[in-house]
Amino acid sequence: MKLANLLVLPGLLEDADAFKEVVAGLAGVVNPVIADMTRADTIAGLAQDALKQAPEGNFLLAGHSMGGYVALEILRQAPERVSKLALL
């Protein structure tokens, strides 16, 4: 069975460590990718960068705090890539 890809967008001042336990709990359910949200200084720029880090094709998208704002911008920039959205 092919697992769905999940792109996780951390919030302000968060990194992959904040989602370590969540990702461990999702093992075997999804293929998670946690975006590095430190490479741009605007929401639009963060969304563009996160899309470059995202798995190819469609993916599930989860944004926490500021990552939620970036997730909404990803929906604006590339709605065809997002199959489901969770704002946390």
N, C-alpha and C positions, 0 to 999 in steps of 0.2 A: 504494500500500500504506500503510495506516495504521500509524504507529509506536506502540509501547507507551509509556506514561508511566512514568517512573522517579522516585521520591522518594528523595533521598539525605539521610541524617541524619549530619552530621559529629559527631566526638567532642568531648570536653571541650577547650576552648581552640582549637578548629578553626573555620574558616569556609569559605566557598565557594572561597577561594583554594587550599585543600588539595586540592580536587577538580578544579581547572581543567584539568589534562592528561587526567584520566579522562573528563571531560565532552567534551573535544575529541575524544578517541578513540572516543567512543560516538556521535558525530554521524552521522546517517543510520540508526542502529540503534534508538535510543530518544529520546524527548523528556524530557530530564532537568530536574528541579527540585531545587535544593539548599536545604534548609530553613534558616532562620535560627534557630539553637538558643540564642538569648540572651534570649528574651522571657519566660521563666518560671523558677521556681526549684525545681520538683519534677519528677520523671519524668512523673507524670500530667499536669501542666501543660504540659510540653514536648510530650507526645504530642498533647494537645488543640490546641496551637498549630500543630504540624506538620500535623495533619489539616486545619486551616484553610488552610494554604499548599499542600496537596497538590492535584494535578490532580483535576478532577471524575471521579466514577466509580471504576473499579478502577485500580490502579497496581501496578507492581513497587516493592519497598521494599528499600533497602540501608542498613544502619546500621553505622557504624564506631565502635568503642570505646563510649563512653557512648551514642552514637547507636544502638547495638545494644540497649541496655536500653530506650531510647525506642521502638525498633521493636517490641520484645516487648510494650510497653504499648499501642502502636497496635493490635497483633493482639488484645489483650484488649478494647480499646474499640471497634474497628471491623473485626472479622475479615473481613466481607463485602467490604471495599474492597481488601484486599491479595490480589493474584493469585499473587505469588511473593515470597520473602524471602531476602535474603543478609545474613548477619552477618559483618562483616569485623573 
